[in-house]
Amino acid sequence: MADLITVEDPDDPRLRDYTGLTDVELRRRREPAEGLFIAEGEKVIRRAKDAGYEMRSMLLSAKWVDVMRDVIDELPAPVYAVSPELAERVTGYHVHRGALASMQRKPLPTAEDLLDTGHRVAVFEDIVDHANLGAAFRNAAALGVDAVLLTPRCADPLYRRAVKVSMGAVFQVPWARLESWPRDVEMLREAGYVSAALCLSEKAITIDELAARDYDKLALIFGTEGDGLTQEALMAADEHVRIPMDAGVDSLNVAAASAVAFYATRARRN
């Protein structure tokens, strides 16, 4: 059973995991370095726990103590009870859901490990918007993607906003960082995957044509917001693919595009 500790000082060192949550640059550096991430809201905290992430502590306003009582009783991590005003002073914003948890990160698998057993993989190149990445992970979880691979400059899926937008789907879909992008396309090829780059190139086939080919192993590659995929990634990919659109619209938000592509090319399951 966890200890319930009332804290009234925003500078209490025990609350350090929760300080400055709105400082994106600070948290992007600090959280991976210290091996932690922040889960926000009851459902996300429970999903992180159920996915096997170790809890370091919880920060709760009074009305959430009873809601989270079963978690408090189950886990040994300390629980800090604070007023909403103190929570805002510590975190830098009004914590609407009144419940935060600091969780311990797990070691990441290698990309090779994830490619061994899957049939559908998503590759995200340099996506920097945490909301887009979180939404894309939720799409991946819902639409049968076995793993997500991120290029070195991609945003952190365990950053608070990405976790929140994904509703905890970042805990469900295995993911790894690529180290030598876009040379890693060759690794996909060696593992039996056809790589398909979502883009607007003249040689692009439609997503329906790609789906009709029914590849056993398919890696869908999505580019960064605005600029899309780099020329190097396009040159490395086996196929160029576009989503046909009407009304003069040439492209979709990357999260929306991922949902369309995942659904259209989902693997046939027994």
N, C-alpha and C positions, 0 to 999 in steps of 0.2 A: 504494500500500500504506500502511495506517495505521501509526502508531507505537504500540507497546505500551509503556505507561508504568506502572511499579509505583509506587503511592502508599501511603504509610504514615501520613500525617497527615490526620485527619478534617477539619481546618480548612484544608486545601489549597484555595486559591481556584479551582483548576481543576475542583473537584467541585461548584461552586456550583449548577449546574443541578439537582443531585440532593438538595440539602439540604431537610430538613423536609417530606418527601413526605406525611406524615400530617397536616399542618396544612392542612385543606381550605380554610379561608378565605384563608390566605396564597397557596396555590397557585392558587386560583380567580382571584385578582387578578393574581398575578405572571405566570403562564404566558401568557395572552393578551397582556398588556402587553409581554412580552419576546419574543413570537412563537415560543414553544417548546411542546412537550408531551413527556411521558414515555411510551415504549413499554416494556412489561414482558414478558419471556419471549421465548424464541427465535422462536416462530411469529409473535407480534405484531410483533416487530422486523423480521422478514423481510417481513411483509405491508406494513408501513409503507414499507420500502425499495422493494418492488416497486410500490407505489402512487405512487412518485415523490417521496416526502418526503425532503428532504435531511437527512442525519445530522450532528448537531453533535459528538457523542461517544458512546462506549459505556462503561459501568461493568460490569466482569465479575469474578466470582470465578474462581479458578484453573481449576476443572474445566470452565468454560464457554469457555475460550479456544480449545481445540481444536474444540469444537462450532461455534463462530462463526468459525472460521479463514477460510472462504471469504469471509465478509462483511468481515472484517478486511483480507484481501488485496485486496478489490475497492475499498474506499472509503478516502478520504484522511483521514477524521475520526480524531482521537486516541482511543485505547482505554486506559482506566485499569483496571489489574489491581489488585484489592484483596482483602483477606481478608473472609470473611463477617462477622466481628465489626466491621470498619471500615465495611463497607457498611451495617450496622445502625445504627451511630453516626451516619453521615451522613444516611441516609434517615429514620430514626426507627422502622423496623420490620425484621423478619427478611425478607430478600429471598429467598423460597422458590425462585424459578426462577433466581436467581443471575445474571441478565442484565437490564440496563437500558440504554436508549438515549435520549438527548436528541435530539429531532427538530425540525426547523424547520417551522413552520406555513406553509401556502400561503394566498394571498389567497382569501377566500370569493367564490363567484359570487353574483350577485343572484338573488332569488327569481324575477324575470321571466325570467332566462336559463334557469332550471331548468324553468319551465313551458312553454317553447316546444316541447319534443320529447317530453315524457312523457305517460303515460296514467293512471298511478296515483301519487298524492302522499299522503304522511302529514303531518299538521300536529299538532305537540305543543304544547299550551298549558301553560306554567308547570310542567313536570315538573322537579322539583328533585332527585330521587333518581338518582344516577349509575348505579347498577346497573339500575334500570328503564329508563333511557334507553339504556344499552348493549345490554340485551336487546331492546328495541324496534328498535334499528338492525339487530341480527342477524336479527330476524324480517323486517324490510324487505328486507334483502339476499337472504334465502332465498326470499321469497314474492313477488318481482316488483315491488316498489315502486320507482318510478323516481327519486324524490327525497323528501327530508325537509325540512320547513320548521319552524323553531323560533321561538316567540314570544320577546320580549326577555328575559323572566325565566327561561327554560328553562336547565337545567344545561348545562355545556360537554361536548359529545360527545368532545372530545379530552382530558378529564381522565383521569388514569391508570386509575381504576376503571371508568369507562365504556368505555374502550378495551379493558381486560382482559376485562370481561364480554362485550363484543361479539365477542371473538376477532378483532379487526381489521376487523370489518364496517363500522365507522365510516369506514374508508378506501375502501370500495367504493361506498357509496351517496352520491351528491352531496347536499349540504345547504347551507342558507342561513338567515340570520336575517331574520325579518320585522321591520319597523320601525314599523308603525302598526296593530297588532292591537287589535280585530278588524276594523278597516276594511279590512284586507288581503283579507278574504273577497271584496270587490268585484273585486280584482285577479284572484283565482281565477276568478270568474265571467266576467270579460272575456277570460280566456285559454281559455274554453270548458269549465271544470270545474264539475261539480255538487258542492257541498260538503255532506258528511254528518257530522253531529255524533253521536258515540257517547254516549248518555245514557239516562236513565230517564224521560223526560217522557211525559205521557199521549198525546201525538200521535205517539210514535215508532213507526215501522214496524219489522218484524224485519229482521235482516241478510239473511235469505233473500229477503225481498221486494225489498230493495235490489239484491241480486245478480241477481235475475230481470230487473230493468230493464236490466241490461247497458250501463250508461252508457259511452260511449267514453272520457270523461275524468272521473275521480272523485277528489275530495280527501276523505280520511277524517280527522276531527278528534277528537283525544283530549285529555281534561282531566287536570289535576293529580291526584296521589294524594290520596284522601280526599274532597275537595270536588268533584271532577269539573270540568266546563266552567263558565266564568263565564256569568252570565245574558246578558251582552252577546254572547258568542260564540254562544250558543244562538239568540238573536234574529237574528243575522246569517246563520246557516247555512240552506241550502236545504232540507235534510231532517234529521229526528231519527231515530236508528236505535238499536235495542237488540238485544242478544244474548239469545235466550230461554234460560232456565236452570231447573233443577229443584232440589228439596230445600230450597226456601226461600232459596236464595242469590240475592241481588239484583244483585251485580256481581262482576267479576273484577279482579285486579291489572291495571294499565294495560298492562304488557308482555304478559300472557296475552291480554287483550282485543285487543291489536293483532294478535297472531298469528292469532286466530280471524277477525278482520275482513279482514286481508290475504288470507288463504286463500280466504275465502268470496267475495270480490269481485275476485279476481285477473283481470287483463285476459287476454283470449284472444289468444294469440300465434300468428303464422304459423310 
